[in-house]
Amino acid sequence: MTLDKWATGDVITEGNINKRSIRRGSTSDRSSATTVVGDHYFNEDEDCTQVKVSASPEVWMNSGRVLLGADSNEVSVTGTTATQVKDIDVIKHSSTWAGYLILIVARIKSSNGSHAASLRIRLNGAGSDSLVLTSSSTSYAIVKGTIDVSSLAAGRHTIELFLDSANSSSTATMDMTEIWGS
């Protein structure tokens, strides 16, 4: 069986949308397409596959994403030294979480709007950052980012979260953290 794939310049119509596997693009690309309940779409803005579950109002539900861990304890670090504040161990296994992407969603803030707070994510005790999320907001701001973990071997892996500030006298604070896998 050969699947008919999408190509650049294809016109999306109600008649052909479900004959070509999963459509890929941004949220605005999807909004300009004619879709029906049950259509699947890989949303590049959200880094996940979505399925249309309602036409009126239009509702798209994320699918294929699993919550690996969450924490709502508030933690703070003053100064420019990246300090580990949270970690989670996960198991990459084909029967549970196959491990292609990790999505980090967190709320962070800075004590001084002139100096950014940084959330640094490191994998398996590595000294280098896999992802850095920043905010200069003095009230909690939601930050998010993804890490490609498709090259990691099956087995146990540790996701470490570090906080620091851009200034030695400023404080970086984080409260809610969610770690999603897809």
N, C-alpha and C positions, 0 to 999 in steps of 0.2 A: 504494500500500500504506500502510495506517495502522497504526502500532505502538500496542499497548495499553500505556499508561503507568501507572506506580505512582501511587497517590494516598494521602494521609494516611488512616490507618485501614484500609488493605488488610490482609487476613490472608494471611500467607505459608504456603502449603501445598506439598507436593511436586507436586501437580497443576498449580499455576499459576505456580510460581516462574520457569520458563523461558519463559513466554509474555509477559513484560513487559519485555523489554530488560534492561539492567543495573540491579540493585538498588543503592541507595546508602544508607549509614548507617555507624554506628560498628562497632567490632569486637564489642561486646556485642550490638548489634542483629543482626549476622550469626550470632552464636553461638546466638541464640534461634530462628533460622529453620531449616527443614528444607531442606537443600541436597544436591545430588548432584555427583559428579565432573564437571567441565566447566562448572559454573556460574561466571558472572562477577559481580563485586561491586566497586563503588567504595567503598573503605574510607576514610571521612573522617578516621579517626585517623592513617592513613599517607599521605593525599593521593595515592592511586594506585589503579588498577584491579588487582584480584587475581582469579586463577582457581583453583578448587579442583582440586588434582591428586591427592589421595589422601583416601579416606574413613576409613581406619583404619591408622595414626593420621591425624587430620584435618590436612591440610597445604594451605595457601593460598600461591600463588606470586605475587609482584608481576609485573605485565606492563605494558608501555608506558613503562618508565623506562629511560633510557640514562645510563651513567656519562660525564659530561663531563670529569672530571678528578679526580685524587687526589694527595695528597702526604703523606709521613710524616716529613718533616724537622721537628725540634723547633725552635721559635722562641719567644723571650721578649721582653717589653717591660716596663720598670720605669717607673711613673709614670702620670699621668692624661692624657697626650697620646696620642690615637689615632695609631698608627704602622702604616703598611702593611707587612705581613709576607709576603704571598703574593698572586698574581694568576693568572688564567687567561683566555685569549682563547677565545671560542667563536663558532661561526657558526650563526646561526639561518637554516635553509633547509628548505623543505617536503620535500625528499627525504631529509633526515637527521634533524635535531632541529627539530621545528616550533615549539618554544619557548612553552609555556603556563605551566609552573611550573619554578622552580629549587628543589631541596631541598638544603640545606647540612647536613651531618652532620660534627661535629668533636669532638675531645677537648680540653678546656681545664681549667686549674686556676689557683688563686690561691696566692701564697706566704703569704697571711694570710687565714684563714677569716672574718675580720671585714670584709674588703674584696673585693668581687666583681671577678672578671676578666670583661672584655667582649670579645666577638668581634663586630666591626661589618662588615657586608657592604654595599658600595657598587657601583653599576653605572655603567660608562662614564665614570669620572672625576667623578661627581657628588659634591658636597661633603656631601650629606646621606646618612644611613644608610637603606638599603632594609630592613635587618633587623638587630636587635641580639640576640645570645644571651649569657646571663650564667651564671656559676657562682661560688659562694663556696667550693667544695670545695678542700681542699688536696691531694687526689689527683685524678687525671684523671677527669672526668665527661663523659659524652656529652651534647652539646647538639644540637638540630636545629630547623630552621625552614624555612618556604617563602616564596618571593617570587613573586608573580604577574607574569610577564613577557609576557603575551599582547599587550600594547599595543606592545611593541618592534617596530620594523621589521625585515624580513629583512636579514641582513648580519652583520658582525663586531661583537661586544660583549665588553667586558672586565668580569670579576667580580673585585673587589678585596677583600681581607680585611685588616682592621685589628684590632690588639689594644690594649687599655689596661686600667688598673686603676682602682679607685675611690679609691685613695690614692696619693700621690706616692712613698711609700717601698715600696709593694707591687709584686710582679711578677706579670704575667699570662703564662701559658705555654700553648702549643698544640703538639700533635704531629701527630696524624692528622687529615686533612681529606678529605672526599669531597664532590663536587658532582655532583648528579644532575639530569637534565632529564626532563620529561615533557610 
